[in-house]
Amino acid sequence: MLHRQKVLIHLIKAAGRPLSRYELTKWSFLLRHEFPSQGGSSFYDFLPYQYGPFSFALYQELEKLEATSYVQQVDDLVRIGDARLANTVKLDSSAVVRDIDKLVA
């Protein structure tokens, strides 16, 4: 699993609630551009879009995470799918974890 996919799972878990894809995209953008860790190396790139930043790779990887049961997408909401599976995902970077915790708080 890619580091940036682990970051998405950690963002959803840290929120403690389902997130809209729009909200998840915004948080990922903020993590990339406003925090020292920048989400880690090779984190998502964003393009300006009608409703704010957009990442094609982020949306594609959400689909892959859903196909493997890590997340579940219902309507526009993204939530943890199989909690036991998602709890096995660990981030290697403590700086990214710290930045995610600051962002979500």
NUZA-590587 format. One record per residue: residue in one letter; y, x, z of N, C-alpha, C in turn. Coordinates in steps of 0.2 Angstrom, whole numbers, padded with zeros to 4 digits, always signed. Last residue first. Layout:
! NUZA-590587
AYXZYXZYXZ;...
END
This chain:
! NUZA-590587
A+0092-0039+0073+0094-0042+0079+0101-0045+0079;V+0089-0034+0060+0087-0041+0062+0090-0044+0068;L+0095-0022+0061+0097-0026+0056+0095-0034+0058;K+0088-0015+0071+0095-0016+0072+0098-0022+0067;D+0075-0015+0066+0076-0019+0072+0084-0020+0073;I+0077-0007+0054+0075-0014+0054+0077-0018+0060;D+0080+0005+0061+0085+0002+0057+0084-0006+0055;R+0068+0008+0067+0074+0007+0071+0079+0003+0067;V+0060+0009+0055+0058+0004+0060+0064+0003+0065;V+0066+0020+0050+0066+0014+0046+0065+0008+0051;A+0063+0030+0059+0070+0028+0058+0070+0022+0054;S+0049+0031+0060+0052+0028+0065+0060+0026+0064;S+0038+0029+0047+0045+0031+0048+0048+0027+0054;D+0027+0022+0044+0026+0029+0046+0033+0032+0049;L+0022+0006+0049+0027+0010+0046+0026+0017+0048;K+0007-0003+0047+0011+0001+0051+0016+0006+0047;V-0003-0017+0046+0002-0013+0043+0006-0009+0047;T-0011-0025+0054-0013-0018+0053-0009-0014+0049;N-0004-0037+0054-0003-0033+0060-0006-0026+0059;A-0009-0043+0042-0002-0040+0042-0001-0036+0048;L-0021-0047+0046-0021-0042+0041-0014-0039+0041;R-0018-0056+0056-0022-0051+0058-0022-0045+0052;A-0011-0066+0048-0007-0062+0054-0012-0056+0056;D-0009-0069+0032-0015-0068+0037-0012-0063+0042;G+0006-0071+0030+0000-0075+0028-0005-0074+0033;I+0023-0073+0035+0017-0069+0036+0011-0073+0034;R+0033-0080+0022+0031-0080+0029+0025-0075+0029;V+0046-0086+0013+0041-0081+0014+0040-0080+0021;L+0052-0101+0004+0051-0097+0011+0045-0092+0010;D+0054-0109-0006+0058-0103-0006+0057-0099+0000;D+0038-0115-0007+0044-0116-0009+0048-0110-0010;V+0030-0102+0002+0030-0109+0001+0037-0111-0001;Q+0020-0088+0002+0027-0091-0001+0026-0098-0002;Q+0014-0077+0013+0013-0083+0010+0020-0086+0008;V+0007-0060+0014+0012-0065+0015+0010-0071+0011;Y-0006-0055+0012-0001-0052+0017+0004-0057+0019;S-0014-0059+0002-0014-0063+0008-0010-0060+0014;T-0014-0054-0010-0018-0050-0006-0018-0053+0001;A-0004-0062-0016-0011-0062-0019-0016-0059-0014;E+0007-0058-0009+0004-0065-0008-0003-0065-0011;L+0009-0045-0013+0008-0046-0006+0005-0053-0005;K+0012-0048-0027+0006-0045-0025+0004-0045-0018;E+0024-0055-0025+0019-0059-0028+0012-0055-0026;L+0032-0045-0019+0031-0051-0015+0025-0055-0018;E+0033-0037-0031+0029-0035-0025+0027-0040-0020;Q+0042-0044-0038+0035-0043-0041+0030-0041-0035;Y+0053-0044-0030+0050-0050-0032+0043-0049-0034;L+0056-0030-0030+0054-0033-0024+0051-0040-0025;A+0058-0028-0044+0052-0025-0041+0050-0028-0034;F+0070-0034-0046+0064-0036-0050+0058-0034-0046;S+0082-0038-0035+0078-0033-0037+0071-0036-0040;F+0100-0042-0033+0093-0044-0035+0089-0038-0037;P+0114-0047-0023+0110-0042-0026+0103-0045-0028;G+0121-0063-0028+0121-0057-0025+0116-0052-0027;Y+0120-0073-0037+0120-0075-0030+0120-0069-0026;Q+0120-0067-0050+0124-0072-0049+0125-0074-0041;Y+0119-0049-0047+0117-0055-0050+0121-0061-0047;P+0117-0031-0048+0121-0037-0046+0119-0043-0050;L+0101-0024-0043+0106-0026-0048+0111-0031-0046;F+0094-0012-0033+0096-0018-0034+0101-0019-0040;D+0078-0004-0029+0085-0003-0032+0087-0011-0033;Y+0069-0001-0014+0071-0005-0020+0078-0003-0022;F+0064+0016-0010+0065+0009-0008+0068+0006-0014;S+0061+0030-0011+0059+0026-0016+0059+0018-0014;S+0061+0033+0007+0062+0036+0000+0059+0031-0005;G+0069+0021+0017+0064+0026+0016+0065+0028+0009;G+0080+0013+0020+0073+0010+0019+0068+0015+0017;Q+0090+0021+0024+0090+0018+0017+0083+0015+0015;S+0093+0026+0036+0086+0028+0033+0086+0025+0026;P+0106+0022+0039+0105+0029+0038+0098+0030+0034;F+0112+0007+0030+0108+0010+0036+0106+0017+0034;E+0117+0001+0019+0121+0001+0025+0118+0005+0031;H+0108+0000+0008+0114+0003+0007+0119+0004+0013;R+0095-0004+0012+0095+0001+0007+0102+0004+0007;L+0098-0015+0021+0094-0009+0023+0095-0003+0019;L+0104-0023+0012+0108-0020+0017+0104-0014+0020;F+0093-0026+0004+0099-0023+0001+0103-0020+0006;S+0085-0033+0013+0083-0027+0010+0088-0023+0007;W+0093-0044+0016+0092-0039+0021+0089-0033+0018;K+0093-0050+0003+0099-0048+0006+0098-0043+0011;T+0079-0053+0002+0083-0049-0003+0089-0046+0000;L+0078-0062+0012+0074-0056+0012+0077-0051+0007;E+0086-0072+0008+0088-0069+0014+0084-0062+0014;Y+0079-0076-0004+0086-0074-0004+0088-0070+0002;R+0068-0081+0001+0067-0075-0003+0074-0072-0004;S+0069-0085+0018+0070-0087+0011+0070-0080+0007;L+0057-0082+0031+0063-0080+0028+0064-0083+0021;P+0050-0088+0046+0050-0088+0039+0057-0086+0036;R+0051-0077+0060+0052-0084+0057+0051-0083+0049;G+0053-0065+0065+0049-0069+0069+0050-0076+0066;A+0058-0053+0060+0062-0059+0060+0059-0064+0064;A+0048-0044+0060+0053-0043+0065+0058-0049+0065;K+0040-0049+0049+0037-0049+0056+0043-0049+0061;I+0049-0046+0039+0047-0053+0040+0044-0054+0047;L+0050-0032+0040+0056-0036+0040+0054-0043+0042;H+0036-0028+0038+0039-0027+0044+0046-0031+0045;I+0035-0032+0024+0031-0035+0029+0034-0034+0036;L+0044-0023+0019+0045-0030+0018+0041-0034+0023;V+0038-0011+0022+0045-0012+0025+0046-0020+0024;K+0027-0011+0015+0026-0011+0022+0033-0013+0025;Q+0033-0009+0002+0029-0016+0004+0028-0016+0011;R+0037+0004+0003+0042-0002+0003+0039-0009+0004;H+0025+0011+0003+0030+0011+0009+0034+0005+0009;L+0011+0003-0004+0017+0006-0004+0021+0006+0002;M-0006+0004+0000+0000+0000+0000+0006+0004+0000;
END
